[in-house]
């Protein structure tokens, strides 16, 4: 009898398993970020760790040269469904398209914003003995603006043009990585200013030893200077906190920042839309965890979706989910319960 029961129980279990709907398999997506030592890749890894699994997404955070490359890769590289992009780079593509560049229009028009994230600080690093103390003093300096196709290069060159009314001379600009540029800055001194864009605390600076104070310093951004006023039409005032860089700074430094965005493509396939909507729901549900366990920059992020500039659009499926995020559930109308309904447990 015992054997018969075990056989019947096994058959029932098999039937239940066979009739149950198959579990949704995780799909492999990629998010393109920036330098392997920057803030963007940490944000991407946080999304992969805390948000993607519940949406059945196996998300891989990939390093890149930065925002401009990210836009190209999101547009054309298989598997890349998300990108982290600086606001000035996104706007630059729109501006180029409006100026008649059909290629820029083709690249940027189908991209969509999921969520504005946080402000990224722009650091202007000089030698400790440099006579420069403020950003508005760099007009005649030799600048390293980061690799081509990087967000840093776009930010540095855009800021320079806004402040000084002209581009950086070809004999005054270089496109080295941050690390290589810092070697040039303090070594053969062929570079005067290294421009770095990274949300604080930036790994490149937090890993510096106390000896760094004798080698380099950060320039201050003077918002009251007439040259600086033009930059604030596109960028934002910020403060680089000494508490984030105790080995480098003795006091806070006034700075300037650019906004970071989480961007996707205007996907039309229903299964992709559903997956990205699920990602947005998970982002809502795990937002507190991102703020408590993720990179400190998550504490500056809000799930609100402010109005975007002309030429920018939110991705509909994720926008609808995020709009519902945190919205109070509609209250059920009160109704009178009969004795019979109470007995049957239909109402209280």
C-alpha positions in Angstrom: 0.0 0.0 0.0 2.8 2.4 0.9 4.5 1.8 -2.5 1.1 2.6 -4.3 0.7 5.8 -2.3 4.2 6.9 -3.2 3.6 6.2 -6.9 0.3 8.0 -6.9 1.9 11.0 -5.0 4.7 11.1 -7.5 2.3 11.1 -10.4 0.3 13.9 -8.9 3.4 15.9 -8.3 4.4 15.3 -11.9 1.0 16.4 -13.2 1.1 19.6 -11.1 4.5 20.4 -12.4 3.5 19.7 -16.0 0.4 21.8 -15.8 2.1 24.8 -14.0 3.0 27.7 -16.3 6.7 27.7 -17.1 8.8 30.2 -15.2 9.9 33.1 -17.2 13.6 32.7 -18.2 15.9 35.6 -17.5 17.0 37.5 -20.6 20.5 38.9 -21.1 20.6 42.7 -21.4 23.5 45.1 -21.2 23.9 48.6 -19.8 26.8 50.8 -21.1 28.4 53.1 -18.5 31.8 54.7 -18.6 35.3 54.2 -17.1 35.8 51.0 -15.1 36.8 53.2 -12.2 34.0 55.8 -12.5 30.6 56.3 -10.9 28.5 55.2 -13.9 29.7 51.6 -13.8 28.9 51.4 -10.1 25.4 52.7 -10.8 25.0 50.1 -13.6 26.1 47.3 -11.2 23.6 48.5 -8.6 20.8 48.2 -11.2 22.1 44.8 -12.1 22.2 43.6 -8.5 19.1 45.2 -7.0 16.6 45.8 -9.8 17.2 43.6 -12.8 16.7 40.1 -11.2 13.0 40.7 -10.2 12.4 41.8 -13.8 13.9 38.5 -15.0 16.8 40.4 -16.6 20.4 39.2 -16.4 22.0 42.7 -16.7 25.6 43.2 -17.5 27.2 46.6 -16.8 29.8 47.3 -19.5 32.6 49.9 -19.3 32.9 52.4 -22.2 34.6 55.6 -23.2 31.5 57.5 -22.0 28.3 59.1 -23.0 28.8 59.7 -26.7 29.9 56.2 -27.2 27.0 55.0 -25.1 24.5 56.6 -27.4 26.1 54.9 -30.4 26.2 51.5 -28.7 22.6 51.8 -27.4 21.5 52.7 -30.9 23.4 50.0 -32.8 24.9 47.3 -30.6 23.0 44.0 -30.0 21.9 43.4 -26.4 22.5 46.9 -25.2 19.1 48.0 -23.8 20.2 50.7 -21.3 22.7 53.5 -21.3 23.9 56.2 -18.9 24.2 59.5 -20.6 25.1 63.0 -19.6 22.5 65.7 -20.4 24.9 67.9 -22.4 25.9 65.0 -24.6 22.3 64.1 -25.3 21.4 67.7 -26.0 24.5 68.0 -28.3 23.1 65.3 -30.6 19.7 67.1 -30.7 21.4 70.4 -31.5 23.5 68.8 -34.3 20.3 67.3 -35.7 18.5 70.6 -35.5 21.5 72.2 -37.3 21.0 69.8 -40.3 23.1 66.8 -39.4 20.8 63.9 -40.6 23.1 61.3 -39.0 22.7 62.9 -35.5 19.0 63.0 -36.0 18.8 59.3 -37.0 20.9 58.4 -33.9 19.1 60.5 -31.2 15.5 60.6 -32.4 14.5 57.1 -31.3 16.2 57.3 -27.9 14.0 57.7 -24.8 14.6 58.7 -21.2 13.7 56.3 -18.4 14.7 58.6 -15.5 16.9 61.6 -14.7 19.4 60.5 -12.1 21.8 62.9 -10.3 24.3 65.6 -10.9 27.9 64.6 -11.8 30.6 66.8 -10.6 33.2 68.3 -13.1 36.7 68.3 -11.6 39.4 70.6 -12.9 42.7 69.2 -11.6 46.0 71.1 -11.7 49.4 70.8 -10.1 49.6 71.8 -6.5 52.1 74.6 -7.4 49.9 75.9 -10.3 49.2 79.7 -10.3 45.6 78.8 -11.3 43.0 78.7 -8.6 39.6 79.1 -10.5 38.1 77.5 -13.5 37.6 80.8 -15.3 41.4 81.1 -15.3 42.1 78.2 -17.7 41.6 79.9 -21.0 45.2 79.7 -22.1 46.0 76.3 -20.5 46.8 72.9 -22.0 43.7 70.8 -21.2 43.2 67.1 -21.2 39.5 66.5 -21.8 39.3 62.7 -21.8 38.9 60.2 -24.6 37.1 61.0 -27.8 33.4 59.9 -27.7 33.5 60.4 -24.0 31.0 62.5 -22.0 33.9 64.2 -20.3 35.3 65.4 -23.6 31.9 66.8 -24.6 31.4 68.5 -21.2 34.9 69.9 -21.1 34.8 71.4 -24.6 31.2 72.7 -24.2 32.0 74.4 -20.9 35.1 75.9 -22.4 33.2 77.3 -25.4 30.4 78.7 -23.1 32.9 80.4 -20.8 35.3 81.8 -23.4 33.3 82.1 -26.6 35.6 79.8 -28.6 36.8 76.3 -28.9 40.0 74.9 -27.3 42.9 75.3 -29.7 44.2 72.0 -31.3 47.6 72.7 -29.8 46.1 73.0 -26.3 43.9 69.9 -26.1 44.6 66.2 -25.5 42.4 63.2 -25.3 44.1 60.9 -22.8 42.5 58.7 -20.2 42.3 60.3 -16.7 45.1 58.1 -15.4 47.5 58.8 -18.3 46.7 62.5 -18.2 47.5 62.7 -14.4 50.8 61.1 -15.1 51.5 63.9 -17.7 50.2 66.6 -15.4 52.6 65.7 -12.6 55.4 64.0 -14.6 56.6 65.8 -17.8 54.1 68.6 -17.1 52.9 68.6 -20.8 49.3 69.0 -19.5 48.2 71.9 -17.3 44.6 70.9 -16.5 43.0 67.5 -16.3 39.2 67.6 -16.6 37.4 64.7 -15.0 33.6 64.1 -14.8 32.4 61.7 -12.1 29.8 61.7 -9.4 31.3 62.0 -6.0 32.7 60.1 -4.3 34.8 59.3 -7.5 37.0 56.3 -7.2 39.8 58.0 -9.1 40.1 60.6 -6.3 39.1 58.5 -3.2 41.9 56.1 -3.9 44.5 58.9 -3.8 47.0 58.8 -1.0 47.6 61.7 1.4 50.8 62.5 -0.6 48.4 63.7 -3.4 47.9 67.0 -1.7 51.6 67.9 -2.4 51.1 67.1 -6.1 47.6 68.2 -7.2 44.7 70.5 -6.3 41.2 71.2 -7.5 40.2 74.5 -9.1 37.2 76.3 -7.6 34.2 77.4 -9.7 33.3 81.0 -9.0 29.6 81.4 -9.9 29.9 85.1 -9.5 32.5 85.6 -12.2 31.0 86.9 -15.5 32.7 84.2 -17.5 31.1 81.5 -15.2 27.6 82.9 -15.7 27.4 81.6 -19.3 28.2 78.0 -18.1 25.3 78.0 -15.6 22.8 78.3 -18.5 23.6 74.6 -19.2 25.3 73.3 -16.1 24.6 73.4 -12.3 26.4 74.7 -9.3 27.7 72.0 -6.9 30.0 71.5 -3.9 32.9 69.0 -3.9 32.9 67.8 -0.3 36.1 67.4 1.6 34.5 64.5 3.5 34.4 62.5 0.3 38.1 63.1 -0.4 39.9 63.5 3.0 43.3 62.6 1.5 43.0 65.4 -1.1 40.9 68.2 0.3 41.1 70.2 3.6 37.9 72.1 2.9 34.9 71.9 0.5 35.4 73.2 -3.0 32.8 75.1 -5.0 32.2 73.2 -8.3 30.0 72.7 -11.3 28.0 69.6 -12.4 26.1 68.0 -15.3 23.0 65.8 -15.0 23.1 62.1 -15.6 20.2 60.2 -17.3 19.2 56.5 -17.6 18.2 56.1 -21.3 16.8 53.4 -23.5 15.4 53.0 -27.0 11.9 53.4 -28.2 11.2 49.7 -28.5 8.0 48.7 -30.2 8.0 44.9 -29.6 5.5 44.0 -26.9 7.7 41.5 -25.1 10.5 44.1 -24.8 8.1 46.8 -23.6 6.8 44.4 -21.0 10.2 43.5 -19.8 11.3 47.1 -19.5 8.0 48.0 -17.7 8.8 45.2 -15.3 12.3 46.7 -14.8 10.6 50.0 -13.9 8.3 48.3 -11.4 11.3 46.6 -9.8 13.2 50.0 -9.7 10.2 51.4 -7.8 10.1 48.5 -5.4 13.8 48.4 -4.7 14.5 52.1 -4.7 14.9 52.2 -1.0 17.5 49.4 -1.2 19.4 51.3 -3.9 19.5 54.4 -1.6 20.7 52.4 1.4 23.0 49.8 -0.1 24.0 51.2 -3.5 26.4 54.0 -4.5 25.9 57.2 -2.4 24.7 59.1 -5.5 21.4 57.1 -5.3 20.5 59.3 -2.3 20.3 62.3 -4.7 17.9 60.5 -7.1 14.2 61.0 -7.2 11.6 58.8 -9.0 9.7 61.9 -10.1 9.8 62.6 -13.8 10.3 66.4 -14.4 9.4 67.9 -17.7 12.2 67.3 -20.3 13.7 69.7 -22.8 12.5 70.1 -26.4 13.4 67.0 -28.4 13.6 64.8 -25.3 10.9 62.1 -24.5 10.3 59.6 -21.8 9.8 55.9 -22.7 6.1 55.3 -22.4 6.0 51.8 -20.7 8.5 52.7 -18.0 7.0 56.2 -17.5 3.6 54.7 -16.8 5.1 52.4 -14.2 7.1 55.0 -12.5 4.1 57.4 -12.4 2.3 54.8 -10.4 5.3 54.3 -8.1 4.3 55.2 -4.5 0.8 56.3 -5.5 -1.7 55.5 -2.8 -4.1 52.7 -3.6 -7.6 53.8 -4.2 -9.7 53.4 -1.1 -12.6 50.9 -1.4 -16.0 52.5 -0.8 -17.5 51.5 2.5 -20.6 49.3 2.3 -23.0 47.9 4.8 -22.7 44.2 5.6 -25.7 42.0 6.2 -25.5 39.3 8.9 -25.4 36.6 6.2 -22.4 38.3 4.5 -20.5 38.5 7.8 -21.2 34.8 8.4 -19.9 33.9 5.0 -16.9 36.1 5.4 -17.8 38.2 2.4 -17.3 41.5 4.4 -16.6 42.7 7.9 
